[in-house]
Each structure stands twice: as structure tokens, then as C-alpha cells.
């Protein structure tokens, strides 16, 4: 697929990433680039003005955007992921949510709120952490436990997803992570907000207002693959910058074979990442082809996708960990490009969906 980003765009976004990291806010140029390309709408139906990509095509975009800059790639990935909800929401509501040029969802998948049924809908309250893109979001989604009298037959509480407009949401500016600083992944709060019935939904519903294979792809593997693509892109950027450090330090490091040792170390770990990324796309593409052809993916196939996502994220993270100590004392300075990339990669790979809670 042809790249969306010109050399001029790459240069401009990377130059502004310094400011974004310092201020904790994506620059106007970054956001305008996303709006112009419709990158928050990769999974939005064409009927709503979206691009409606396949999953493999979207992953390539996420990887490339993250290679340009971690904040840039993360915001595109999270913002575009909201399009996955479009088929579960009644068309008049989804049109209002997704049709504007600058439309983007922020929110959380945790059940951090509660809601009571009232005439015509619900009254919801809650608090949800780590809502990336919160300050430029045009709409929010979050999950609430439905408060009901008596126990459900299956013993489990009902959880539904709720759509909130910005004037119903209070943003608590508490994102102070050491990486991905400009993703504005703040906490959001909602207090006694009325939400009409038609502005609630469940992604586990069998009813689709819009249809596309991506909406039927298992959500866990969908999410893991998107985050793994981000890790792969940031990892690629790290090794690009490591080679630049080598170029700048070549003369100084020639003595005592330091240069040659570091060069070989960089090349070895970069090749491991390249191999893992290739396996990642092979695995996802295989599952996507079978899924798009109407085949139900087996548990073994889904586990293979999950494990490959974990492995690719680990290859990026462990490669950076292995190389970083050899980048010289300048690498510890927060404004050094390789330092910012290293911090972004660690932050992205800390997401629980990329952490293998088993031995690799």
C-alpha cells in the first residue's frame, strides 16, 4: 500500500514532536495531518464519510505513523479504534458522532461507571482513567455497570457502553507518564448524566447497522494487533535513531573497537525486530484472509495471533533495552531523540494487552 506520509510530513511531525513532548499536547500540524488524511476514520463506514480499511491496511498505517513519532501513531491508533463501534450504534447517532471532519472518540473499555435505568434511557456516573486524546475528542465512550434490583439469572451484572458528549464530561488532567507525553491520556469523569437509550450499545451484540469484516473480527485480537503495530513502528524509529547516533559518534568511538561492537549489536537486534514484524503481518494477514472469507477462526488461530502480537512487542522492547546502554551518556538526556523514542516505546509496551502473562 502506498505510504500516506510524504518526506515533508515526516520531517515536520518529527520536528514538532519535540514541542509536543515538552508541552504534553499534540501540535495543530499533527492533528491537521490526521484530519486531512481521515486517519481517525479508518474503520468508519464510507456512508459516514469514513475510509473503511481492512485490518491489515490499518495496521500498516499505524506502524508507519508510529515510526514517524510515537505520540502521533498512538493518537491515530486509539482515535481510529473508535470506529469499531459504528455498526453497533443507531445510524442517526453514529452519523452525528462520526460524520464531522474532526470527529474522534476518546474513552475507556473498563467498566468504571454505573448507570440506573430511567424513562427514555439511563442516568450514568463514573470515572475512567487513561482516555487518550481526551482534550481534542468530539465524543466519548465508556462502559457502565447497569444497576438493577435483584440478581440476573446468570449471576453477572449487565455492562453497556455509553456515548457522552463533551459537555457531559469533566477531564482530570492527570496523565504524567514518562513517555507518550502528548497523547493526553487523562482521566474523565461523568456525574449524573442522562444518556438516551439510543446512545448506549454493546459490542457483543449480533445486530449490525453497518457491515464489514473488520467489525466481526474478534475484538481482543483486533486490539492487540493495533497496539503491536504501534510498538513495531516505534521500535523501527528507535533503530533508525540508533544508527544516526552511530553515524555521529563513529570517529569518537573507533578506538578500542567500541564502534564496531555497537554497530553489530544494533544490526543484530534490528534484524530480530524486522523478522518478528514480518511474522506478525504473516500471522495477522492469514487470520484476516480466513475471516474475510467467512471462516470462523479457531481458538488456536486466535491464540497464535495474540502470541505473535506479544512477541513483536517484546522484540521491539527488548531490542531497545539491549541497545540503549551503548548509546552514550547523551542518551540519558530527556531531549535527546533516542531518549524520547525509548520512553515512548516503554510506555506503549506497558499496555496490558501487550504484556504476555506467561513465559515467551
C-alpha positions as CSV (number, residue, x, y, z in Angstrom):
1,X,0.0,0.0,0.0
2,X,1.4,3.4,-0.9
3,X,2.5,5.5,2.1
4,X,0.3,8.3,3.2
5,X,3.1,10.4,4.6
6,X,5.4,12.5,2.4
7,X,9.0,13.2,3.4
8,X,7.9,16.7,4.3
9,X,5.2,15.4,6.6
10,X,7.6,13.1,8.3
11,X,10.1,15.9,8.8
12,X,7.5,18.4,10.1
13,X,5.9,15.9,12.6
14,X,9.2,14.9,14.0
15,X,10.4,18.4,14.4
16,X,7.1,19.3,16.3
17,X,7.3,16.1,18.4
18,X,9.9,17.9,20.5
19,X,7.4,20.6,21.4
20,X,4.6,18.1,21.9
21,X,6.8,16.1,24.3
22,X,7.6,19.2,26.2
23,X,4.1,20.6,26.5
24,X,2.2,17.3,26.6
25,X,-0.1,18.4,23.8
26,X,-0.1,17.3,20.1
27,X,0.5,20.3,17.8
28,X,-2.0,21.7,15.4
29,X,0.0,20.4,12.5
30,X,-0.1,16.9,13.9
31,X,-3.9,16.9,14.3
32,X,-4.5,18.7,10.9
33,X,-2.4,16.0,9.2
34,X,-4.7,13.4,10.7
35,X,-7.9,15.2,9.8
36,X,-6.8,15.9,6.2
37,X,-6.0,12.2,5.7
38,X,-9.1,11.0,7.5
39,X,-6.9,8.8,9.8
40,X,-9.3,8.9,12.7
41,X,-11.9,7.3,10.4
42,X,-10.1,4.2,9.2
43,X,-12.9,1.9,10.5
44,X,-15.8,4.3,9.9
45,X,-18.2,3.3,7.1
46,X,-18.0,5.1,3.8
47,X,-21.6,6.1,4.3
48,X,-20.5,8.2,7.3
49,X,-17.5,9.7,5.5
50,X,-15.0,7.1,6.6
51,X,-12.2,5.3,4.9
52,X,-13.3,1.8,5.9
53,X,-10.0,0.0,5.8
54,X,-9.2,-3.7,6.2
55,X,-7.4,-4.6,9.4
56,X,-4.1,-5.3,7.7
57,X,-4.1,-2.0,5.8
58,X,-4.9,-0.1,9.0
59,X,-2.0,-1.8,10.8
60,X,0.4,-0.7,8.2
61,X,-0.8,2.9,8.7
62,X,-0.4,2.6,12.5
63,X,3.1,1.2,12.2
64,X,4.2,3.9,9.8
65,X,2.6,6.7,11.8
66,X,4.3,5.4,14.9
67,X,7.7,5.2,13.1
68,X,7.3,8.9,12.5
69,X,6.5,9.6,16.1
70,X,5.1,7.6,19.0
71,X,2.6,10.2,20.1
72,X,1.4,10.6,16.5
73,X,1.0,6.9,16.0
74,X,-0.7,6.2,19.3
75,X,-3.3,9.0,18.9
76,X,-4.2,7.8,15.4
77,X,-4.5,4.2,16.6
78,X,-6.7,5.0,19.6
79,X,-8.7,7.6,17.7
80,X,-9.3,5.3,14.7
81,X,-10.2,2.4,17.0
82,X,-13.4,4.1,18.0
83,X,-14.7,3.4,14.5
84,X,-15.1,-0.2,15.6
85,X,-18.2,0.9,17.5
86,X,-20.0,2.4,14.5
87,X,-22.1,-0.7,13.5
88,X,-23.5,-1.1,17.0
89,X,-24.9,2.4,17.3
90,X,-28.2,3.5,15.7
91,X,-27.4,5.4,12.4
92,X,-28.8,8.8,13.5
93,X,-26.4,8.8,16.5
94,X,-23.4,7.3,14.6
95,X,-23.8,10.0,11.9
96,X,-23.7,12.7,14.5
97,X,-20.7,11.0,16.1
98,X,-18.6,10.2,13.0
99,X,-19.6,12.5,10.2
100,X,-17.8,15.7,11.2
101,X,-14.3,16.2,9.7
102,X,-12.6,16.4,13.1
103,X,-14.7,13.6,14.7
104,X,-12.7,11.4,17.1
105,X,-13.7,9.2,20.1
106,X,-11.8,9.0,23.4
107,X,-12.8,6.7,26.2
108,X,-12.2,3.6,28.1
109,X,-13.0,-0.1,27.9
110,X,-13.1,-0.6,31.7
111,X,-16.4,-0.7,33.5
112,X,-15.6,2.3,35.6
113,X,-19.1,3.7,35.9
114,X,-22.7,2.8,37.0
115,X,-26.0,3.6,35.4
116,X,-29.6,3.5,36.5
117,X,-32.5,2.9,34.1
118,X,-34.9,5.8,33.9
119,X,-37.6,6.7,31.4
120,X,-36.1,7.0,28.0
121,X,-32.6,6.0,28.9
122,X,-30.1,6.0,31.8
123,X,-28.5,8.2,34.4
124,X,-24.8,7.5,34.4
125,X,-21.9,8.4,36.7
126,X,-18.3,7.2,36.6
127,X,-14.6,7.8,36.4
128,X,-12.3,6.3,33.7
129,X,-8.5,6.6,33.5
130,X,-6.2,6.7,30.6
131,X,-8.5,8.1,27.9
132,X,-6.1,9.0,25.1
133,X,-7.0,12.0,23.0
134,X,-9.3,13.4,25.7
135,X,-8.8,17.1,25.1
136,X,-9.4,17.0,21.3
137,X,-12.2,14.3,21.4
138,X,-15.5,15.3,20.0
139,X,-17.3,12.4,21.7
140,X,-16.6,9.9,24.5
141,X,-17.5,6.3,25.1
142,X,-17.2,4.4,28.3
143,X,-18.6,1.3,30.0
144,X,-21.1,1.3,32.9
145,X,-22.5,-1.5,35.1
146,X,-26.3,-1.4,35.0
147,X,-27.7,-1.1,38.5
148,X,-30.7,-3.4,38.8
149,X,-32.9,-4.7,41.5
150,X,-32.4,-8.4,42.1
151,X,-29.7,-10.6,40.6
152,X,-29.5,-11.6,37.0
153,X,-30.2,-15.3,36.2
154,X,-26.6,-15.8,35.2
155,X,-25.3,-14.0,38.3
156,X,-23.4,-11.4,36.2
157,X,-24.1,-7.7,36.1
158,X,-25.0,-6.2,32.7
159,X,-22.4,-3.9,31.3
160,X,-23.2,-1.5,28.5
161,X,-21.2,1.1,26.5
162,X,-22.4,4.7,26.8
163,X,-21.9,7.7,24.5
164,X,-21.2,11.0,26.2
165,X,-20.9,14.4,24.6
166,X,-18.0,16.7,25.7
167,X,-20.3,19.0,27.8
168,X,-21.2,15.9,30.0
169,X,-17.5,15.1,30.7
170,X,-15.0,16.5,33.1
171,X,-11.4,16.0,32.1
172,X,-8.9,15.4,35.0
173,X,-5.5,16.3,33.6
174,X,-3.5,13.6,35.4
175,X,-1.5,12.0,32.5
176,X,2.1,12.4,33.8
177,X,3.7,9.3,32.2
178,X,7.4,9.5,31.3
179,X,6.6,8.6,27.6
180,X,3.8,9.2,25.1
181,X,3.5,12.5,26.9
182,X,1.4,14.2,24.2
183,X,-1.3,11.6,24.0
184,X,-3.4,13.5,26.6
185,X,-4.4,10.1,28.2
186,X,-6.2,11.8,31.1
187,X,-8.9,10.6,33.4
188,X,-12.5,11.5,32.5
189,X,-15.4,11.9,35.0
190,X,-19.2,11.9,34.4
191,X,-21.7,12.8,37.1
192,X,-25.4,12.0,36.9
193,X,-25.5,12.4,33.1
194,X,-28.7,11.5,31.3
195,X,-28.0,9.2,28.3
196,X,-30.8,8.3,25.9
197,X,-31.3,4.6,25.2
198,X,-30.2,5.0,21.6
199,X,-26.9,6.4,22.8
200,X,-26.0,3.1,24.5
201,X,-24.7,-0.1,22.8
202,X,-22.9,-3.4,23.3
203,X,-20.1,-4.5,21.0
204,X,-21.1,-8.1,21.8
205,X,-24.5,-7.6,20.0
206,X,-25.3,-9.7,17.0
207,X,-27.0,-6.8,15.3
208,X,-25.1,-4.6,12.9
209,X,-26.3,-1.4,11.3
210,X,-23.2,-1.4,9.0
211,X,-21.4,-4.5,7.9
212,X,-17.7,-5.1,7.2
213,X,-15.4,-8.0,8.1
214,X,-13.4,-5.8,10.5
215,X,-16.5,-5.4,12.7
216,X,-16.7,-9.2,13.1
217,X,-13.0,-9.8,13.8
218,X,-12.5,-10.9,17.4
219,X,-12.1,-7.7,19.4
220,X,-9.3,-8.9,21.7
221,X,-7.0,-9.8,18.8
222,X,-8.1,-6.7,16.9
223,X,-6.9,-4.5,19.8
224,X,-3.7,-6.5,20.4
225,X,-2.8,-6.2,16.8
226,X,-3.3,-2.5,16.7
227,X,-1.0,-1.9,19.7
228,X,1.6,-4.3,18.4
229,X,1.7,-2.3,15.2
230,X,2.4,0.8,17.3
231,X,5.2,-1.0,19.1
232,X,6.7,-2.2,15.8
233,X,6.7,1.4,14.4
234,X,8.3,3.0,17.5
235,X,10.8,0.1,17.5
236,X,11.8,0.8,13.9
237,X,12.2,4.5,14.8
238,X,14.4,3.6,17.7
239,X,16.8,1.6,15.5
240,X,16.8,4.4,12.9
241,X,17.9,6.8,15.6
242,X,20.5,4.3,17.0
243,X,22.1,4.2,13.5
244,X,22.1,8.0,13.5
245,X,23.9,8.1,16.9
246,X,26.4,5.6,15.5
247,X,27.0,7.9,12.4
248,X,27.6,10.9,14.6
249,X,29.8,9.0,17.1
250,X,31.8,7.0,14.6
251,X,35.1,8.9,14.8
252,X,34.9,9.2,18.6
253,X,34.0,5.5,19.1
254,X,36.5,4.0,16.7
255,X,39.1,3.3,19.5
256,X,39.0,0.0,21.4
257,X,36.6,-1.4,18.9
258,X,33.6,0.3,20.5
259,X,32.1,1.4,17.3
260,X,32.2,-2.0,15.7
261,X,30.7,-3.7,18.8
262,X,27.8,-1.2,19.0
263,X,27.2,-1.4,15.2
264,X,26.9,-5.2,15.3
265,X,24.7,-5.0,18.4
266,X,22.3,-2.6,16.7
267,X,22.2,-4.6,13.5
268,X,21.5,-7.9,15.3
269,X,18.6,-6.6,17.3
270,X,17.2,-4.6,14.4
271,X,17.2,-7.7,12.3
272,X,15.4,-9.6,15.1
273,X,12.7,-6.9,15.1
274,X,12.4,-7.0,11.3
275,X,11.9,-10.7,11.4
276,X,9.3,-10.6,14.1
277,X,7.4,-7.8,12.3
278,X,7.3,-9.9,9.2
279,X,5.9,-12.8,11.2
280,X,3.4,-10.5,12.8
281,X,2.0,-9.5,9.4
282,X,2.1,-13.0,8.1
283,X,0.0,-14.2,11.1
284,X,-2.5,-11.4,11.1
285,X,-2.9,-11.5,7.3
286,X,-3.5,-15.2,7.4
287,X,-6.2,-14.9,10.1
288,X,-7.7,-11.9,8.2
289,X,-7.9,-13.8,4.9
290,X,-9.7,-16.7,6.5
291,X,-12.0,-14.4,8.5
292,X,-12.9,-12.2,5.5
293,X,-13.7,-15.4,3.5
294,X,-16.4,-16.2,6.1
295,X,-14.5,-18.8,8.1
296,X,-14.7,-18.8,11.9
297,X,-11.3,-18.6,13.5
298,X,-10.4,-21.4,15.9
299,X,-9.1,-20.8,19.4
300,X,-5.7,-22.0,18.2
301,X,-5.6,-19.4,15.4
302,X,-6.7,-16.6,17.8
303,X,-4.1,-17.7,20.3
304,X,-1.4,-17.6,17.6
305,X,-2.4,-14.0,16.7
306,X,-2.2,-13.0,20.4
307,X,1.2,-14.6,20.9
308,X,2.6,-13.1,17.8
309,X,1.4,-9.6,18.9
310,X,3.2,-10.2,22.3
311,X,6.3,-11.5,20.6
312,X,6.6,-8.5,18.3
313,X,6.1,-6.0,21.1
314,X,8.8,-7.9,23.1
315,X,11.2,-7.9,20.2
316,X,10.9,-4.1,19.9
317,X,11.1,-3.5,23.6
318,X,13.9,-6.0,24.4
319,X,15.9,-4.8,21.4
320,X,15.7,-1.2,22.6
321,X,16.7,-2.3,26.1
322,X,19.7,-4.2,24.8
323,X,21.0,-1.3,22.6
324,X,20.2,1.7,24.8
325,X,23.1,1.3,27.2
326,X,25.6,1.6,24.3
327,X,24.2,4.9,23.1
328,X,26.5,7.0,25.2
329,X,25.8,9.4,28.1
330,X,23.9,11.8,25.8
331,X,21.1,9.2,25.5
332,X,20.0,9.9,29.1
333,X,19.1,13.5,28.3
334,X,15.3,13.8,28.0
335,X,15.5,16.0,24.9
336,X,17.7,13.5,23.0
337,X,15.6,12.0,20.2
338,X,16.6,8.4,21.2
339,X,15.6,9.1,24.8
340,X,12.2,10.2,23.8
341,X,11.7,7.2,21.5
342,X,12.9,4.8,24.2
343,X,10.4,6.3,26.7
344,X,7.5,6.2,24.2
345,X,8.3,2.5,23.4
346,X,8.3,1.5,27.1
347,X,5.1,3.4,27.7
348,X,3.3,1.8,24.7
349,X,4.5,-1.7,25.6
350,X,3.3,-1.3,29.2
351,X,-0.3,-1.7,27.9
352,X,-1.7,-4.8,29.5
353,X,-2.8,-6.2,26.1
354,X,0.9,-6.3,25.0
355,X,2.2,-7.9,28.3
356,X,2.5,-11.7,28.0
357,X,1.5,-13.0,31.4
358,X,3.4,-16.2,30.6
359,X,7.0,-17.1,29.6
360,X,7.7,-16.3,26.0
